[in-house]
Amino acid sequence: MTGPARPSGAPPAKDQAPARSGRRPRLRAVLTIAVAVCAAAVALVAGIQLVRSAATGPPAKHGPAAGSGAANSASEGSAKVRPKEAALPPLSPAQLAGQRVIYSYTGLTPPADLLRWIRAGKVAGVIFFGGNISSQSQLAGVATELNRANASPRNPLRRYPLLLMTDQEGGLVQRLPGAPAVSEKQIGEAAYPAAAAKAAGRGAGRNLTGAGLNVNLAPVLDVYRTPGNFDDQYGRSYSMSPHQVSRLGADFIRAQQGTGVAATAKHFPGLGAADASQNTDEGPVTLDVPLGTLRGTDEYPYKAAIRAGVKLVMVSWAVYPALDPQMPAGLSPAVVGGELRQRLGFTGVTITDALEAGALQAYGTTGHRATLAARAGMDLILCAVQQPGQGGQARTALARAYQQGTLDQAAFRASVQRVLALRAGLRR
């Protein structure tokens, strides 16, 4: 350090040299003591903190890994990270996209491409039709084969069971032989409808469980308007009363999910107003139902289904001008995000109706339809043409849109997290 200015009249510097030399040892001693005291104080504080840490348990974990949905949320100023926003494992865009696609195939044996994609972590699940099934035991063997592929060490999501699903509504619409034999209309007309609905739900769940499946695309919650219309001609509606449909649908859902099989409420916001010729599988359908009727009648059963804990909701391909004058419901953010998510408060998984439906003939390729559905808020894209390549096209388009930012990446990952949360709660 530089010493203080020498006072006027003081002796030359060389005459003061002996005096400075005598002070330096004392100064070094003082500094040494000060450093030692500071070090002791730091050690004491660190020791106290260590004791406190040991007393209160292990230190809190650091934030989620960079790139995860939770990390992105935190970086944008979110003060809290909810459990459903837990970090995803490292996934490629193709793997992320694959977790939003349900595939299908022809025949009794899963094709090699589908098995390869499952092993690579690019498949959320598979839907089965009558042509895929010869018996319950045969389908159980297929489920075992698919689950074995899903358990591949190359699959980063191998701990999550595949979604293995079918349409087992009862009556004329069922893929597996056996329960439930009765249709929804027959349940509604039974002497004891509630007991019949519960028995049908349990029967469907046990039947699917025996075949190795874990998701049923049932029940239909449409409130039909006139005898012989779209729903009634196949016995696919419990009643013309929204209250009756609500009660029986909720009874079916609770009973089936008690067996470990997830239920799906179909076809939001409702196809009960469709006449016999209005089938979204075959062509565009517009249901010009007043908003009050739509909410008070058609949407009414979904409130009870959500309270009953339904795991999935399938959204219709019909156009509802009261909600969105242009887009089919499953392509409409106003319907998916507005009515279903915000107004009714559904937080589970949304699933499209068949992507190849005639109602979407004006919406281009498989990839374009898949991208529009994902942008609207649909979590799972149902590719039901019974060719694995259709699911591959949807996956490729979704991955590209994710990479290019055409689809919001945070919302994309949130959809994947909802799907994985569903899969985590299901049995293999």
KAWO-V983993 format. One record per pair of residues at least 4 apart in sequence whose ideal C-beta (glycine too) atoms are under 8 Angstrom apart, sorted by the first residue. I is the first residue (numbers start at 1). J is the second residue. D is the distance in whole Angstrom. If there is no record, write none. Layout:
BEGIN
i = {I:I}
j = {J:J}
d = {D:D}
END
This chain:
BEGIN
i = {3:6:6:6:10:11:11:12:13:16:17:18:19:20:22:23:24:25:26:27:28:29:30:31:32:33:34:35:36:37:38:39:40:41:42:43:44:45:46:47:48:49:50:51:52:53:63:63:63:63:64:64:64:64:64:64:64:65:65:66:67:67:67:68:68:68:68:68:69:69:69:69:69:69:69:69:70:70:70:70:70:71:71:72:72:72:72:73:73:73:73:74:74:81:81:84:84:84:84:85:85:86:88:88:88:88:88:89:89:90:91:91:91:91:91:91:91:92:92:93:93:93:93:93:94:94:94:94:94:95:95:95:95:95:95:96:96:96:96:96:96:97:97:97:97:97:97:97:97:98:98:98:98:98:98:99:99:99:99:99:100:100:100:100:100:100:100:100:100:100:101:101:101:101:101:101:101:101:101:101:102:102:102:102:102:102:102:102:102:102:102:102:102:103:103:103:103:103:103:103:103:103:103:104:104:104:104:104:104:104:104:104:104:104:104:105:105:105:105:105:105:105:105:106:106:106:106:107:107:108:108:108:108:108:108:109:110:110:110:110:110:110:111:111:112:113:113:113:113:114:114:114:114:115:115:115:115:116:117:117:117:117:118:118:118:118:118:118:118:118:119:119:119:119:119:120:120:120:121:121:121:121:121:122:123:123:123:124:124:124:124:124:125:125:125:125:125:125:126:126:126:126:126:127:127:127:127:127:128:128:128:128:128:128:128:128:128:129:129:129:129:129:130:131:132:132:132:133:133:133:133:133:133:134:134:135:135:136:136:136:136:136:136:136:137:138:139:139:139:139:139:140:140:140:140:141:142:142:143:143:143:143:143:144:144:145:146:146:146:147:147:147:147:147:150:150:150:150:150:151:151:152:153:157:159:160:160:160:161:161:161:161:161:162:163:163:163:163:163:163:163:164:164:164:164:165:165:165:165:165:165:166:166:166:166:166:166:167:167:167:167:167:167:168:168:168:168:168:168:168:168:168:168:169:169:169:169:169:169:169:169:169:169:170:170:170:170:170:170:170:170:170:170:170:170:171:171:171:171:171:171:171:171:171:171:172:172:172:173:173:173:174:176:176:176:178:178:179:179:179:179:179:180:180:180:180:180:180:181:182:182:182:182:182:183:183:183:183:184:184:184:184:184:184:184:184:185:185:185:185:185:185:186:186:186:187:187:187:187:187:187:187:188:188:188:188:188:188:188:189:190:190:192:193:193:193:193:193:194:194:194:194:195:196:197:197:197:197:197:197:197:197:198:198:198:198:198:199:199:200:200:200:201:201:201:201:201:201:201:201:201:201:201:202:202:202:202:202:203:204:204:204:204:204:204:205:205:205:205:205:205:205:205:205:206:206:207:208:208:208:208:208:208:209:209:209:209:209:209:213:214:214:214:214:214:214:215:215:215:215:215:215:216:216:216:216:216:217:217:217:217:218:218:218:218:218:219:219:219:219:219:219:219:219:220:220:220:220:220:221:221:221:221:221:221:221:221:221:221:221:222:222:222:222:222:222:222:222:222:222:223:223:223:223:223:223:223:223:223:223:223:223:224:224:224:224:224:224:224:224:225:225:225:225:226:226:227:228:228:228:229:229:229:229:229:230:230:230:230:230:230:230:231:231:231:231:231:232:232:233:237:237:238:238:238:238:239:239:239:241:242:242:242:242:242:242:243:243:244:245:245:245:246:246:246:246:246:246:247:247:248:249:249:249:249:249:249:250:250:250:250:250:251:252:252:253:253:253:253:253:253:253:254:254:254:255:256:256:257:257:257:257:257:257:260:260:262:262:262:262:263:263:263:264:264:264:264:264:264:265:265:265:265:265:265:265:266:266:266:267:267:267:267:267:267:268:268:268:268:268:268:268:268:268:268:269:269:269:269:269:269:269:269:269:269:269:270:270:270:270:270:270:271:271:271:271:271:271:272:272:273:273:273:274:274:274:274:274:278:278:278:279:279:279:280:280:280:280:280:280:280:280:280:280:281:281:281:281:282:283:283:283:284:284:284:284:284:284:285:285:285:285:286:286:286:286:287:287:287:288:288:289:289:289:289:289:290:290:291:291:291:292:293:293:294:294:294:294:294:295:295:296:299:299:299:300:301:302:302:302:302:302:303:303:304:305:305:306:306:306:306:310:311:311:311:311:312:312:312:312:312:312:313:313:313:313:313:313:314:314:314:314:314:315:315:315:315:315:315:315:315:315:315:316:316:316:316:317:317:317:317:317:317:317:317:318:318:318:319:319:319:319:319:319:320:320:320:321:323:323:323:323:323:323:324:324:324:324:327:327:327:327:327:328:328:328:329:329:330:330:330:330:330:330:330:331:331:331:331:331:331:332:332:333:333:333:333:333:334:334:335:335:335:336:336:336:336:336:336:337:337:337:337:338:338:339:339:340:340:340:341:341:341:341:346:347:348:348:349:349:349:349:349:350:350:350:350:351:351:351:351:352:352:352:352:352:353:353:354:354:354:354:355:355:355:355:355:355:355:355:355:355:355:355:356:356:356:356:356:356:360:363:363:363:364:364:365:365:365:366:366:366:366:366:366:367:367:367:367:367:367:367:368:368:369:369:370:370:370:370:370:370:371:371:371:371:371:371:372:373:373:374:374:374:374:374:374:374:375:375:377:377:379:379:379:380:381:381:383:383:383:385:388:389:390:391:392:393:394:395:396:397:398:398:398:399:400:400:401:401:402:402:402:402:405:407:407:408:409:410:411:412:413:414:415:416:417:418:419:420:421:422}
j = {20:10:13:16:16:15:16:16:17:20:21:22:23:24:26:27:28:29:30:31:32:33:34:35:36:37:38:39:40:41:42:43:44:45:46:47:48:49:50:51:52:53:54:55:56:59:70:71:74:81:68:70:71:74:81:86:87:71:87:71:71:72:90:72:86:87:88:413:73:85:87:88:410:413:414:417:74:81:85:86:87:75:87:76:409:410:413:78:81:85:410:78:81:85:86:414:417:418:421:414:417:417:96:413:416:417:420:156:157:156:95:96:99:121:156:157:416:96:399:97:399:400:402:403:98:122:395:396:399:99:120:121:122:156:157:100:399:402:412:413:416:101:122:394:395:396:398:399:402:117:121:122:123:124:395:124:157:416:419:420:124:374:379:380:381:395:398:415:416:419:123:124:370:380:381:383:391:394:395:398:124:125:126:127:163:165:351:380:381:382:383:384:391:114:117:123:125:126:127:383:388:390:391:126:127:128:129:383:384:385:386:387:388:390:391:110:111:114:126:132:386:387:388:131:132:386:387:131:132:131:132:133:134:138:142:142:114:115:126:142:145:146:115:388:116:117:388:389:392:118:123:126:388:119:145:146:149:120:122:123:388:392:122:123:146:149:150:152:155:162:149:150:152:154:155:152:154:155:154:155:156:157:158:395:150:162:391:162:163:380:419:423:162:163:164:165:215:380:146:162:163:164:165:165:166:217:382:384:132:133:139:142:164:165:166:175:213:133:166:175:384:386:175:386:139:142:175:138:139:166:175:176:211:138:139:139:177:140:176:177:178:207:210:211:141:142:143:176:211:212:213:144:210:211:212:145:146:212:147:164:211:212:213:148:212:149:150:162:164:151:161:162:212:428:155:158:160:161:162:155:158:158:158:420:424:420:423:424:214:423:426:427:428:423:214:215:380:419:422:423:426:212:213:214:215:213:214:215:216:217:264:175:176:208:213:216:217:173:174:175:216:217:218:174:175:176:180:204:207:208:216:217:218:173:174:180:183:184:217:218:219:220:236:174:179:180:181:182:183:184:186:187:200:204:218:180:181:182:183:184:185:186:234:235:236:183:234:235:183:234:236:180:207:208:211:203:207:200:203:204:206:207:199:200:201:203:204:207:203:186:187:190:196:200:187:234:235:236:188:219:220:235:236:237:238:248:189:232:235:236:237:238:190:196:235:193:196:197:200:238:248:252:193:237:238:239:244:245:248:193:195:196:196:197:238:244:247:248:198:247:248:251:199:200:201:238:247:248:249:251:252:255:202:251:252:254:255:203:255:204:252:255:205:219:251:252:253:254:255:256:257:258:263:206:255:256:258:259:207:208:216:218:252:256:261:209:216:255:256:257:258:259:260:261:210:259:211:213:214:215:216:259:261:213:214:259:260:261:427:261:260:261:262:426:427:428:261:262:264:311:312:426:256:261:262:263:264:264:266:314:351:252:256:263:264:266:238:248:249:252:253:263:265:266:231:236:237:266:267:245:246:249:265:266:267:268:270:301:302:305:231:236:237:245:266:267:270:271:272:298:237:239:240:241:242:245:270:272:297:298:300:301:229:230:231:232:237:239:240:272:229:240:272:273:232:275:232:232:233:276:233:272:274:275:276:271:274:275:276:277:278:279:236:237:271:272:274:236:237:276:245:272:244:245:248:249:244:245:248:245:246:296:297:298:300:301:247:300:248:249:300:301:250:300:301:303:304:305:251:304:252:253:265:301:304:305:308:254:304:305:307:308:255:256:263:257:263:265:305:308:309:310:258:308:309:259:261:263:261:262:263:309:310:311:426:427:311:312:422:426:310:311:312:310:311:312:313:314:351:301:302:305:310:312:313:314:313:314:353:271:314:315:316:318:353:299:302:313:314:315:316:329:335:339:340:294:298:299:302:316:320:323:329:335:339:340:294:297:298:299:301:316:278:280:285:287:316:318:297:298:287:289:298:278:279:285:287:318:285:287:318:283:285:358:284:285:316:317:318:328:353:357:358:359:354:357:358:359:358:358:359:361:319:328:358:359:361:362:317:318:319:359:318:319:320:321:318:319:320:321:322:293:294:298:320:322:294:322:295:322:323:296:297:298:298:299:320:322:323:299:300:300:303:339:344:304:305:306:313:340:344:346:307:344:308:310:313:310:344:345:346:348:348:349:422:425:348:349:350:351:380:422:340:346:348:349:350:351:350:351:352:353:382:329:330:335:336:340:350:351:352:353:378:328:329:330:353:328:329:330:352:353:357:359:360:328:329:359:324:325:326:327:328:329:324:329:335:325:329:332:334:335:338:339:329:332:334:335:331:332:334:335:376:332:359:360:335:336:335:336:352:353:373:376:378:360:363:369:372:373:376:336:376:337:338:375:376:377:338:339:339:340:376:340:341:350:376:377:378:341:342:376:377:342:343:343:344:344:346:350:345:346:347:377:350:418:418:422:379:380:418:419:422:377:378:379:380:378:379:380:382:373:378:380:381:382:357:382:382:383:384:385:360:366:369:370:373:381:382:383:384:385:390:394:360:366:383:384:385:390:369:368:369:372:368:369:369:393:397:370:383:390:393:394:397:371:393:394:396:397:398:400:372:397:373:394:374:381:393:394:397:398:375:397:398:401:406:407:376:378:381:378:381:398:401:407:412:415:406:407:411:415:415:418:419:419:394:398:390:391:394:390:392:393:394:395:396:397:398:399:400:401:402:407:412:403:404:406:406:407:406:407:409:412:409:411:412:412:413:414:415:416:417:418:419:420:421:422:423:424:425:426}
d = {8:5:7:8:7:4:6:8:7:6:6:7:7:7:8:6:6:6:7:6:6:6:6:6:6:6:6:6:6:6:6:6:6:7:6:6:7:6:6:7:6:6:6:6:6:6:7:6:6:8:4:4:5:7:7:7:4:6:5:5:6:8:8:7:8:3:6:8:6:5:7:6:6:4:6:6:6:5:4:6:5:6:7:6:8:6:8:4:6:6:7:6:6:5:8:8:6:7:6:8:7:7:8:6:7:7:8:5:7:7:4:5:8:7:6:8:8:7:8:6:4:8:5:5:6:6:6:8:5:7:7:5:6:7:7:8:7:6:7:7:6:7:8:8:5:8:4:4:6:7:7:3:5:7:5:5:7:5:5:7:6:7:6:6:6:8:6:6:7:7:7:6:8:7:5:6:5:5:5:7:6:5:7:5:7:7:7:6:7:5:6:8:7:6:8:6:7:5:8:6:5:8:4:7:5:8:7:6:5:7:5:7:7:7:7:6:5:6:8:7:6:7:5:6:8:5:7:7:7:8:6:8:6:7:7:8:5:6:8:6:6:6:7:6:6:6:5:8:7:6:7:7:5:7:8:8:5:6:4:5:7:7:7:5:6:4:5:8:7:7:5:8:4:6:6:8:6:7:7:4:5:5:8:6:8:7:8:7:6:6:6:8:5:3:6:6:7:8:6:7:8:6:7:5:6:8:7:6:4:6:7:8:7:7:5:6:7:8:7:6:8:6:5:7:7:7:8:7:5:8:6:6:8:5:8:7:8:6:6:7:7:7:5:5:7:7:6:7:4:7:7:7:7:5:4:7:6:7:6:6:7:3:7:6:6:7:6:6:7:6:7:6:8:5:6:6:8:7:5:7:5:6:7:7:8:6:4:6:6:5:5:7:5:7:7:5:8:8:7:6:7:6:5:6:7:6:8:4:7:6:8:4:7:7:6:7:7:6:7:6:8:5:7:5:6:6:7:5:7:6:5:8:6:4:6:8:7:7:8:4:7:6:6:6:8:4:7:6:5:6:8:8:6:7:7:8:8:6:2:7:7:7:7:5:8:7:5:6:8:6:6:7:6:7:6:7:5:7:3:6:7:5:7:4:8:5:5:8:8:4:6:8:7:6:7:8:3:7:6:6:6:6:6:6:5:8:6:7:4:7:6:7:7:8:6:6:4:5:6:6:6:8:6:8:4:4:6:8:6:8:8:4:6:6:8:7:8:6:6:7:7:5:6:6:6:8:8:4:8:4:5:7:6:5:7:8:4:6:7:6:6:8:6:8:7:4:7:7:3:4:8:8:8:6:5:7:7:6:6:6:6:7:8:5:7:6:7:7:4:7:7:3:7:4:6:6:7:4:7:8:6:8:5:7:8:6:6:6:8:7:7:6:6:4:6:8:7:5:7:8:7:7:6:5:7:6:7:5:7:7:8:7:8:7:6:7:8:8:5:5:7:7:7:7:7:5:6:5:7:6:8:5:5:7:8:8:7:4:6:6:5:7:5:8:8:7:5:5:4:8:7:7:7:7:5:5:6:4:5:6:7:7:6:8:4:5:4:8:6:5:6:7:6:5:7:7:6:6:5:6:7:8:6:5:5:6:4:6:6:8:6:6:5:4:6:6:7:8:6:6:7:6:6:5:4:7:4:5:7:7:6:7:5:8:4:6:7:8:6:6:8:4:6:6:4:7:4:8:6:7:6:6:7:5:7:6:8:6:4:6:7:4:6:6:7:6:4:7:6:5:7:5:6:5:7:8:5:5:7:6:6:7:8:7:7:5:4:6:7:6:5:6:7:7:7:4:7:5:7:8:6:4:5:7:5:7:8:4:8:5:6:7:4:8:6:7:6:5:7:5:6:7:8:8:6:6:5:5:7:7:6:7:6:7:6:8:7:8:3:7:8:7:8:8:8:7:6:6:7:6:5:5:7:4:8:6:6:7:5:8:8:7:7:8:8:5:7:4:6:8:7:5:7:4:7:5:6:8:5:4:6:7:7:8:7:5:7:7:7:4:7:6:7:4:8:7:5:7:6:5:8:5:5:7:7:6:7:6:6:4:7:6:5:7:5:6:6:5:7:5:8:6:7:7:7:8:6:6:7:8:6:8:7:6:6:4:8:6:6:7:5:7:5:6:6:8:6:5:7:5:8:7:6:6:7:8:6:7:8:5:7:6:8:5:4:7:6:7:6:8:7:7:7:7:5:7:7:5:7:6:8:5:5:4:6:6:6:7:7:8:7:7:5:7:7:6:7:4:7:7:6:5:7:6:7:4:5:6:5:4:8:8:7:7:6:7:4:7:8:7:5:6:6:7:6:8:7:8:5:6:5:6:6:5:7:7:5:6:5:7:5:7:8:6:7:6:5:4:6:5:6:7:5:5:6:5:7:6:5:7:7:6:8:7:8:8:7:7:5:6:5:6:5:6:5:5:7:7:7:4:6:5:5:7:6:5:6:7:6:8:4:8:7:6:5:6:7:6:6:5:7:8:7:7:8:7:8:7:5:7:5:6:5:6:4:7:7:7:8:6:7:6:4:6:7:6:5:6:7:3:8:8:6:7:6:8:6:5:8:4:5:6:6:5:7:5:7:7:6:4:6:6:7:6:7:6:7:7:8:6:8:8:4:5:6:6:5:7:4:4:6:5:6:6:7:6:6:6:6:6:6:6:6:7:8:6:6:8:4:4:8:5:6:5:7:7:5:6:6:6:7:7:6:7:7:6:6:7:6:6:7:7}
END
